């Protein structure tokens, strides 16, 4: 793993952490669906529960729906010891879910973030937010046909940052 200061988002993505067809009908269940997509936690039900609790707690505090149909679920505090490297899960919901976003637009694109340190977490979140300001990228993420397409889109968008 390379230890440069710029953590690339595309390095965090693999087909295993991409779900282009989220089925949940509400905010609570979509968080579970995203957490179940984390390969590192598949055999760790306790860690999954801890993460899920932290995510729900964070949503109760304030929705992570950032507008434009995007939600960036994450926990308020770094979950030290839960993961040893940053994890990002991408999920897409066809119809969109009511997510209490600032602009009331239902969330269709989800980026779940889990990082071992606050610094990494904030860096990833900042990068992602900057990238997602591009309406063309958001549109392409909604219509991409495969996980490989999603990774390529993120890669290309990141190169422009």
N, C-alpha and C positions, 0 to 999 in steps of 0.2 A: 504494500500500500504506500503510495507516495505521500510524503509529508510536506507538501508545498502549502503556502498560506491560502491559495485559492482552491477551495474545495469545489469541485465541479458537480453540479446537480446530476448531470448525465451519468457520472460514475456511481451515483447512488441508485440509479434505476436499472432494473433488469426485468425481463418479461414476468418473472415470478412475483414482482411487487406491483404489477399493473393489472387492474381489473376494469375492462371497458364496458362492463354491464352490471353495475351495482343494482341490486334488487330491492333494497330496503325502502320502506315507506315513510320513515321518519328519521330525525336526527340521531336518536338513541341507537336505533339498530344499524344505521349506516356506520357509526363509529365501530361497532362490533365487527361489521363486515370488513372494514379497512384493517383493523387490528389482526383479524384472522388471516390477512394477506401477508403478514410479516413472517418470512421463512424462519428467522432466528428464534421466534417464539412459539413455533408450532408445537414443540414438545415441552413447553413451559407454561402450563395453565395458570400457575400463580403469577408469573410475570405478566401474562396477558391480562389477568384480572386487575393487577396493580395499574397497568397502563390504561386500561379501560376506565377504571375509577378516576384516575388523574385527568383523563380527557373529558369525562362527564363533568367533573368538578370545574374544569376550565370553561366549559360551555355554559355552565350555570352562572359563572362569574360574568361572562360576556361572550357573545357568539363569536366564533372564529370565521364567520361568513364575511368576507372582505368586500363583497359587492361584485357586480359583473358576472354573477353565477359561479363564483369561486369560494371555496372554503379551505382554510388551512388549519385543520384540527391539530392541536399540539397541547402538551401539558404546561401548566404554569411554571412548574419547577423542573429543573433537570432531574431526570430519574437516574441518579447515580447508581452504577452497578447493574442497571437493568440491561443496558446495551453497551458494547465497548466501542462501537463506531456508529456514526449517524445513519439513520434509516429513513427512507422516504418511500411512501406508498402512494401510487396514483390511482384514483378511481374516477369513473365517469358514470353519471346517472342519466339515462335517456330523457326522462321527463323533467328531472330536477326535483329537489326536495325543499320544502319551506325550511329556511335555515336561520331566520331572524337576522338576515344580513342588513346592513345599514341602508341599502337601496331596495330592500324587500324582494329582490329578484331571487327566485329559487336557485339553490346551489346545484350545479351539474358537474363541476370539476372539483375534485377533492385531492388535496396534497396533504397526507398525514406525515407529520415530522416527529421524529424521536431522535434526540441527540444526547450523548453522554455529558456534554458540558454546555453551560449557558452560552458561552462564546460561540461555539459551533452552531448551536441552535439559532442564535440571532443572525449569524452570517448566512446560514442557509435561507432563513426566512426573508432576509433583506434581498438576497439574490433572486429568490423566487418572486417576490412582490414586484421587483423592478422588471423582471422578464414578463410577468403576466399583465403588465400595463399595456402591452401590445395587443390591440384588438384582433389583428390577423392571427397571432399565435393562439389566442383563445379560441377563435373560430376553427383553426386547424386541429386543435386538440379535441374539439367537439366532433369533428368529422373523420379523424384518423381511423384507419381500418384495422390496425394491429398494434401490438405492444412495440414492435420494432419501429413503426412509424412515430409513435409517441416519443421514443428515445431519440430518434433522429431529429424531430422537431425541437425538443429541449436542447439537444446538442447544438443545433444551428442557432437557436435563439440566444444561447449562452455565448456563442462565439461573437455575437454582436454587442455583448455587454461591455 
